[in-house]
Amino acid sequence: MKRYILVLLMLVTSTFASEWVFVQEYEGVKLFKLKEQKDGIIPFKATFDSTYEQEKFVQLLLDYQMKKDWSPKLKDVKLHKQLNKRSYVFSEYYSTPWPFYDREFLLTGEIIKNGDVVHFKASQFDDSSYADDSHVVANVQLLDVALKPIEKGTHIEFRFIGDMGGVIPSWVSNIIQKKWPVRFIQAMEKTLSMNKQKVSKEYKDYLEDIK
């Protein structure tokens, strides 16, 4: 199973790596878009070099119960089931501007350690029985937060390819592509500066599984 996941990750990485085009640097975060994209798709890549060590980010991202306290526009996270010590089916519920319905990301996710890089990777889980009727389910092809240790901290690469489901005007799409990744990275930095990350059960499972 682990070998399959590694191969899948390599295929996804090779598929998209050469197609990203630099757009701008916004508040210290470098933003990229896909060279070619289909109508309705909202792809972005954001990169940033943080002075905080990789393990602190891993602890923070694995504490899903705390994520709603810092992640932008995130109302709640619901864990539907744990598939193994590093794989989950879960929903993230996001608020969107009025008059649009709030969005649900119904996902299957995996924490993958590839050499010294840790990936928090997720994609859409196709089982509507888990969906919340009060939300529009977004279509997520790829959501990947990659954490690579560097000399004085961590290199963060945050990628998203998908659409929000239903009709979203261009100004909302622009906000998602530009503001969401920047605010997400900034929120992680702020939370770590307050030393709020903790050793959760999910983090202990992850450590046990990579031994």
N, C-alpha and C positions, 0 to 999 in steps of 0.2 A: 504493500500500500504506500509506504513512504517513497519507494522508488518511483511509483506512478506519479505521485504528487510532484516530485522533483522534476520529472520529465515534462509534466504539464506546465509547471512554472517556467521552465526553460523555453518551451514553445511559445507561451504567451509573451515572455520577455523579448524573444527574437522577433515575434510578429510586430510588436509595437515600437521597439527601441529606435529603429531607424526612421520612423515616421513622425516623431515629435519635432515641432518647430518652436524655437524660442520666440516669445511674444514681448515680454517686458519683465523688469524687476520691480516688484511692488512691495514696499515696506520691508525690504531686505529679503523677500522670497522671490525666487525666479519662477516665472510662469511660462508654460508651454502649451501648445495646442497640436492636435493632429493635422498633418499636412492635408489629408483628405478625410472628410467625414460625411456621413449620411444625414439627411434632414432629420431634425428632432434629437439627434445624439448630442450629448453634452460631455465632451471629453476634456480633461485637463491633466497636466502634470505639474507639480510644484516641487521645488527642491530648496533645501535650506541646511546650513551647517550650524548646529547647536553646540554650545559649550557643555551641555549636560551629557553624561555618559549613557551609553546604549541601554544598560540594564534598568535605569530609572524609567526610560520610556516604555520598556517591556512591562515593567510592573504597573505603570499607569494604564496602559492600553488593555491589560488583562483584567483589570478591576472594572468589569462592565457595569456593576451596580453604582459605581461612582461617576461613570462617564457623563451622565445627564447633567451633573453639577458643573461641568466645564466645557463640554463640546457645544459649539454654536448651533442654535436652533434645534438641538436634540431635546425632545420632551421625556423620552424614556427608552429603556432597552429591556426586552423580554427574552429570556432564554427559554426556548421551546424544548430542546433536548441536547444532551452532550453525547456526541458520537464516539469520542475517545478522549484521551487526555489533552489533545491539542486541536480538536475539531468539534464544531458546534453548529446547531441550527438556531437562529435567533432573529428577532425583529428589532429594528431601530425606527422610532417614530419622530418625524421632523415637522416642525411648524413651517408654514409657507404664508406669504403675504395674502391678506384678504383681497379678493373674494375666493381664492383658490382653496381647494381641500388640502388638508395636511397629508403628508406623504409617509408611506411605510416602506422601509427597505427590508424585505423578507429574504434572508441570506443564509447560505451555508458558508462557514468560515473555517480557516485553518491557520495555525501559527506554524510557519515553516522556517527552520534554521538551515540555511544553505551556506556552509563555510562560516564566516564571521558575520554574515548578514541575516537578520531576522525579518521575515515578512509576515505581516498581518494581512492575509489575502481572503477575499470573499467574492461571491457571485450570487446571482438570484437563485432562490430555492423554489422550485416549481411545485408547490403544494398549496392550493388556495384554502385548504382547511385551516391553515394557520393565520390567514389574513384577517385583518380587522376591517369590518365593513365601513367604519367611519373614516377610513383613510384610502387614498389612491395608492396602489402598489407600484412603486417605481421599477423600471427594468434595468437591472444592474448586470452588465456584462463582466466588468472587472472593477474591483476596489482593492487597492494594494497600497499599504503603508510599509515601506522598506526602511530598515534602520541599519546603517553600516558604521562601525566604529572608525573614527579618524583620530589623528594625533591629539587633538584637543577637544574631543567631544564625539558628536554623532552626526553623520550625514543622513538627512531625511529625504526620502523621495515618496511623494504621495500622488497616486494615479487613480483616476476614475474614468470609466467609459460606460455610458448608459444613457437613459433618459428618465425623466421624472414621471412618465405615464400621464396620459391625458394632454390637454393643451396648456402649454406654458409660453407666455409671450417672450420676445427676444430680450427685453430688459431684465426679466427674472433669470433667464439663462445666463446673461452676462454677469449678473451678481453671483450666481452659483459658480461660474468658471473663475471669476476673479477674486471674490471675497471669501468664499467658503474655504478653500485650501489655506489661504493666508490666515484667516481667523482661527482655523483649526490648529495650525502650527503654533500660532501665538498663544492660544489657550493652553496647549500642552506646556509651553515654556513657562507661562505664568503659574500654572498649577505646580510644576516642579520647583519653581522658585520659592513656593510656600511649603515645600516638602510634604505635600499631601498624598503622594503615592504610598501604597502599602502592600504588604505581602498577602495577597488574596489566596483563596483555595485554588483558583485557576492558575495563578503563578506557581504555586507549589506543584501542581500537576505537570505544568510545563517543564519545570526543573527536573522533576523525576523522570519524565519521558525522554529528555535529551541526554541523560547520563549514559 
